[in-house]
């Protein structure tokens, strides 16, 4: 039995994702596909355009057998924290053979030596990062420059065919950066999972407008937000351009969510709440939030007082060192009051449970096996699990597990406040929403 693991957001699921699944399954000849998927808030510091259960349904309809949620405390971290949480979650299942991911290069002979170098992190490399950080650039850019300099001067073991200019170009792509982090954490964990990069097809990651049947998720979201039309009865219709980019098996799921007012959700959906929160918070409160460093709380507070719109707020805060994405993550962490102290704890232990969002008929059989192999508790019915857990005497691990889970519960309660249909904004859906089951 071969098990393929994939790390996804599916925001929303599109033809490029379908290609990735099909190609990965063909190469690995996998019997099952397990997707670990971000919940309601994502790595770029944005809410998902539709909820996690609808996105799970789109995935199952396209051939995924089991969908497990990446906890909020990892899904909204930078590339390193996100990759650690997702890879650790897959590795803890102790059944996954392959981790397949899309990136701009599928050359493992290039990716692996760089990841191994980042895994070892020589002292000279750390010195270069410290020196280059004085330029005031964001950390990924500083690390990229330092890595290229190190390779040019001392050489990275096993990386002989890549000139510094090509290396610099490779490190500019977000999916390549994530790929390197995935492999690095597989090495850190001494995991038996084999990495398998698949070259992305069609549009680039940064493409903002739909161009062809395989377009970026960004361009599809933009098209949905900008061109979604509404009739007098408030029924939404997705145009043919959007329809051409999404598999028919998932298109009706997306359309149903939008028609029933459960999307599209954007950071702007929480605009008033965010400003109310920021204007209430003290500088000390803001400084406790994960991601706030070097006195950034002063800049955030000032911007919250002079801005009227989310775009204004972000543009007033961001600098060369603090990118838009980083600011958006901080905003999400403020919304859920995610502290630096909690992140320190969570990043030491990794995910403490595997929350099941959905499964196919095949996936149901796989779950029976996972109950025997997984080092993490599998959570299907949340209320039952918490009742059993709280009834026993708690240790540090159990207390941290409940705290981690509470962030997931709160993230859903906050997410639904972004729905267009006010009647859908009820809380505690994590306790009442059924697991997505695909029978056929």
C-alpha positions, 0 to 999 in steps of 0.5 A: 500500500502506497500513501501520497501526502500533499500540503494544500490550501485549495483557495479555491481548488482549480485545474492546476490542483487537479493536474498536480493530483493526477501527475503525483498519483501517476508517478507514485502509483499511490493507492491513497491520497492524504491532504493536510489542508489549512483551515479558515485562515492561510499562510499569506495572511488571508482568510480562505475565500470559502470555508474549510468544509466546502474546500474539503468537498472540492478536494474529495470530489477531485480524488483526494481520499482524506482531508486533515486540517492544519491547525491555525497556529501553523497555517498562518505562520511564515514558510518555515513555521507553516512547513514545519506544522504541515510536514510534522502532521503528515509524518506523525501519521506514520503511514505516508510514503511520499510528499508531493508538492508543486514548484517552479523546478522539479529538479530534486538534485538542486532542491535537496542540497539547498534544503540540506544546507538550510538544515545544517545552517553553518555558522558562516551562513548565520554570520552572513545573514546577520550582516546582510540583515542590516540592509533592512530587507525582509528575512526571505530576501536577506536569507536568499542573498546570504545563501547566494553569497555563501555558494559563490564564495564557499560553495554548497555541497552537492550544488555544483551546476547552479550559478549564483544568478540562477540560484537567486532566481530560483529563490524568488518563487514562493513555491520554491521557498516552500519546497525547500522548507518541506524538504528541510523539515523532512530532514530535521524530523529524519522522516521516511517520507520521500519528497517529490517535486512536480513542476507547476503548469500554466500561470505563474504564482503571482498572475493576477488575471485569468489567462487559460484553463490553468490559472493561478488561485490569485487570478481566480479569486480576483475574478470572483471578487471583481466580477461576481454579479448579483441579481435583485434576489441576491443570487450570485453567478460565476462567469464562464472565465471562472468556470473554465479554470475550475473542475466541474466536480468542484465548480458547483460546490464553489457556486453553491457557497457563494449563492448561499452567502458564505463567501467570498470572504476577504480580509476586507470582510473584517475591516471594521472589526480590525480597526475597532480591535487595533484602536482598543489595543494598547502598545503592550497588547500589540507587542505580545502578538506573534510577528510583532518585533523591533517596535513594530507595535508603534507603527501599527498603532499609529497606522490604525489611527490614521487609516480608514481602509484595510489597504490604507492600514497595510500600506501605512505599516509595510516597509522593505523589512515588513512585507504586506504578507507579514503584516497580514499575518500579524493582523490575523494573529491580532484577531485571534490574540495569538501570542509569541509565547504560545507560538514558542510552545507550539513550535516546540511540540508541533501539531498535537492532533489530526482533525479530520475534515472529510473522507471518501469511501476509500478514505474511511478504510484508510482511517481504520489503519491510521487509528493504529499507526498515528502517533497523534489522536485522530479527532472526528467528532470534536464534542466527544473528543473534548468531553473525554479529554477534559474529564481526565487529569491534564498534563502539559501536553494535554493543556497545550493540545486544548489550547491549540484546538481552541485557536481552531475553534475561534478561527471558525467563529471569527471566519463566519463573521465575514459571510455575506449572509448575516444569518450564516454568522453563527458560532461553534460550527466546529461542534455542529458541522458534519464531516464531509463524506464522499460515498461514491 
